[in-house]
Amino acid sequence: MQGNLAQVKSDILAELKMRVEDRILEPNNYEVLCKLINKADSISEAQAIAALGTTYKKNRFSF
């Protein structure tokens, strides 16, 4: 289970790094998210933390 958690964390961090490179996520926010994700105890916790780095564009659709 821990190996799987480590892989998920690695994948999430790589995705967040791409967001920084695409100028979607601020570097300072990336650093904070990295620290929190590395301390996560479960996959669901890591995914919830990663969601903090998600941006949504406003459009006419309602959710």
C-alpha distances in whole Angstrom, upper triangle without the diagonal:
4,5,5,6,9,10,11,12,14,15,17,18,20,21,23,24,26,27,29,31,32,33,31,29,31,30,30,28,25,25,25,22,20,21,19,16,15,15,13,11,9,10,13,14,14,16,18,19,19,22,24,25,26,30,32,35,38,39,42,39,38,34
4,5,5,6,9,10,10,12,14,15,16,18,20,21,22,24,26,27,29,30,31,30,28,29,28,28,26,23,23,22,20,18,18,17,14,12,13,11,9,9,10,13,14,13,15,18,18,18,21,23,24,25,29,31,35,37,39,42,39,38,35
4,5,5,6,9,10,11,12,14,15,17,19,20,21,23,25,26,27,29,30,29,27,29,27,28,26,23,23,23,20,18,18,18,15,13,15,13,12,11,11,15,16,14,16,19,19,19,22,24,24,25,29,31,34,37,39,42,39,39,35
4,5,5,6,9,10,11,12,14,15,17,18,20,21,23,25,26,27,29,27,26,28,26,27,25,22,22,22,19,17,18,18,14,13,15,13,12,10,8,12,14,12,13,16,17,17,19,22,22,23,26,28,32,34,36,39,36,35,32
4,5,5,6,9,10,11,12,14,15,16,18,20,21,23,24,26,27,25,23,25,24,24,22,19,19,19,16,14,15,14,10,10,11,9,8,7,6,10,10,9,11,14,14,14,16,19,19,20,24,26,30,33,35,37,35,34,30
4,6,5,6,9,10,11,12,14,15,16,19,20,21,23,24,26,25,22,24,22,23,21,18,18,18,15,13,14,14,10,9,11,10,10,10,9,13,13,10,12,15,15,14,18,19,19,21,24,27,30,33,36,38,36,35,32
4,5,5,6,9,10,11,12,14,15,17,19,20,21,23,25,23,22,24,22,23,21,18,19,19,16,14,16,16,12,11,14,13,13,12,10,13,14,11,12,16,16,14,17,19,19,20,23,26,29,32,34,37,34,34,31
4,5,5,6,9,10,11,12,14,16,17,19,20,21,23,21,20,22,21,22,19,16,17,18,14,13,15,14,10,11,13,11,12,10,7,10,11,8,9,12,12,11,14,16,16,17,20,22,26,29,31,33,31,31,28
4,5,5,6,9,10,11,12,14,15,17,18,20,21,20,17,19,18,18,16,13,14,14,11,9,11,10,7,7,10,9,10,9,8,10,10,7,8,12,11,9,13,14,14,16,19,22,25,28,31,34,32,31,28
4,5,5,6,9,10,10,13,14,15,17,19,20,19,17,19,17,18,17,14,14,15,12,10,12,13,9,9,12,12,14,13,11,14,14,10,11,15,13,12,15,17,15,17,20,23,26,29,32,35,33,33,30
4,5,5,6,9,10,11,13,15,15,17,19,17,16,19,18,19,17,14,15,17,13,12,15,15,11,12,15,14,16,14,11,14,14,11,10,14,13,11,13,16,14,15,18,21,23,27,29,32,30,30,27
4,5,5,6,9,10,11,13,14,15,17,15,13,16,15,16,14,11,13,13,10,9,12,12,8,10,13,12,14,13,10,12,12,8,8,11,10,7,10,12,10,12,15,18,21,24,26,29,27,27,25
4,5,5,6,9,10,11,12,14,15,14,12,14,12,14,12,9,10,11,9,7,10,11,8,9,13,12,15,15,13,14,14,10,10,13,11,8,12,13,11,13,16,19,22,25,28,31,30,30,27
4,5,5,6,9,10,11,12,14,14,13,15,13,16,14,11,12,14,12,10,14,15,12,13,16,16,19,18,15,17,17,13,13,16,14,11,14,15,12,14,17,19,22,25,28,31,30,30,28
4,5,5,7,9,10,11,13,11,11,13,13,16,14,11,13,15,12,11,15,15,12,14,17,17,19,18,15,16,16,13,12,14,13,9,11,13,10,11,13,16,18,22,24,27,26,26,24
4,5,5,6,9,10,11,9,8,10,10,12,10,7,10,11,9,9,12,13,11,13,16,16,19,18,16,16,16,12,11,13,11,8,10,10,7,9,12,15,17,21,23,27,26,26,24
4,5,5,6,9,10,10,8,10,9,12,11,7,10,12,10,9,13,15,13,14,17,18,21,21,18,20,19,15,15,17,14,11,14,14,11,12,14,18,20,23,26,29,28,29,28
4,5,5,6,9,9,9,11,11,14,13,10,13,15,14,13,17,18,16,17,21,21,24,23,20,21,21,17,16,18,16,13,15,15,12,12,14,16,18,22,24,27,27,28,26
4,5,5,6,5,5,8,9,12,11,9,12,14,12,13,16,17,16,18,21,20,24,23,20,20,20,17,15,17,15,11,12,12,9,9,10,13,15,18,21,24,24,25,23
4,5,5,6,5,6,6,10,9,7,10,13,12,12,15,17,16,18,21,21,24,24,22,22,21,18,17,18,16,13,14,14,10,11,12,15,17,20,23,27,27,27,26
4,5,8,8,9,9,13,13,11,13,16,15,15,18,20,19,20,23,24,27,27,24,25,24,21,20,22,19,16,18,17,13,14,15,18,18,22,24,28,28,29,28
4,5,8,10,11,14,14,12,16,18,17,17,21,21,20,22,25,25,29,28,25,25,25,22,20,21,20,16,17,17,13,13,13,15,15,19,21,25,25,26,26
4,6,7,9,12,12,11,14,16,16,17,20,21,20,22,25,25,29,28,26,26,25,22,21,21,19,16,17,16,12,12,12,14,15,18,20,24,25,26,26
4,7,10,12,11,10,14,15,14,16,19,19,18,21,23,23,27,26,23,23,22,19,18,18,16,14,13,12,9,9,8,11,11,15,17,21,21,22,22
4,6,9,7,7,10,11,10,12,15,16,15,18,20,20,24,23,22,21,20,17,16,16,14,11,12,10,7,8,8,12,14,17,20,23,23,24,23
4,6,5,6,9,10,11,12,15,16,16,18,20,21,25,25,24,23,21,19,19,18,15,14,14,12,9,11,11,15,16,19,23,26,26,27,26
4,5,5,6,9,10,10,13,14,15,16,19,20,24,24,23,23,21,19,19,19,16,14,16,14,11,14,15,18,20,23,26,30,30,30,29
4,5,5,7,9,10,11,13,14,16,17,19,23,24,23,23,21,18,19,19,15,14,16,13,11,15,16,19,21,24,27,31,31,31,29
4,5,5,6,9,10,11,12,14,16,17,20,21,20,20,17,15,16,15,12,11,12,9,8,11,12,16,18,21,25,28,28,27,26
4,5,5,6,9,10,10,12,14,15,19,19,18,19,17,14,14,14,11,10,12,10,8,11,13,17,19,22,26,29,28,28,27
4,5,5,6,9,10,11,13,15,18,19,19,20,17,14,16,16,12,12,14,12,11,15,17,20,23,26,29,33,32,32,30
4,5,5,6,9,10,11,13,16,18,18,18,15,13,14,14,10,11,13,10,10,14,16,20,23,25,29,32,31,30,28
4,5,5,6,8,10,11,14,15,14,15,12,9,11,11,7,7,10,8,7,11,14,18,21,23,27,30,29,28,26
4,5,5,6,9,10,14,15,14,15,13,10,12,13,9,9,12,11,10,14,17,20,23,26,29,33,32,31,29
4,6,5,6,9,12,14,15,16,13,11,13,14,10,11,14,13,13,16,19,23,26,29,32,35,34,33,31
4,5,5,6,10,12,12,13,9,8,11,10,7,9,12,11,12,15,18,21,25,27,30,33,32,31,28
4,5,5,9,10,9,11,8,5,8,9,6,7,11,11,11,14,18,21,24,27,30,33,31,30,27
4,6,9,10,11,13,10,8,11,13,10,11,14,14,15,18,21,24,28,31,33,36,35,34,31
4,6,9,11,12,9,8,12,13,10,12,15,15,16,19,23,26,29,32,35,37,36,34,31
4,6,8,9,6,5,9,10,8,11,13,14,15,18,21,24,28,30,33,35,33,32,29
4,7,9,7,8,11,12,11,14,16,17,19,21,24,27,30,33,35,37,35,34,30
4,5,5,6,9,10,11,12,14,16,18,19,23,25,29,31,33,35,33,31,28
4,5,5,6,9,10,11,12,15,16,17,21,22,26,29,31,33,30,29,26
4,5,5,6,9,10,11,13,15,15,19,20,24,26,28,30,28,26,22
4,5,5,6,9,10,11,14,15,18,20,24,26,29,31,29,27,24
4,5,5,6,9,10,12,13,17,19,23,25,28,30,28,27,24
4,5,5,6,9,10,11,14,16,20,23,25,27,25,24,21
4,5,5,7,10,10,14,15,19,21,24,26,24,22,19
4,5,6,8,10,13,16,19,22,25,27,25,24,21
4,5,6,7,11,14,17,20,23,25,24,23,20
4,5,5,9,11,14,17,19,22,20,19,17
4,6,8,11,14,17,20,23,21,20,18
4,7,10,13,16,19,22,21,21,19
4,7,10,13,16,19,18,18,16
4,7,10,13,16,15,16,15
4,6,9,12,12,12,11
4,6,10,10,12,12
4,7,8,9,11
4,6,8,10
4,6,10
4,7
4
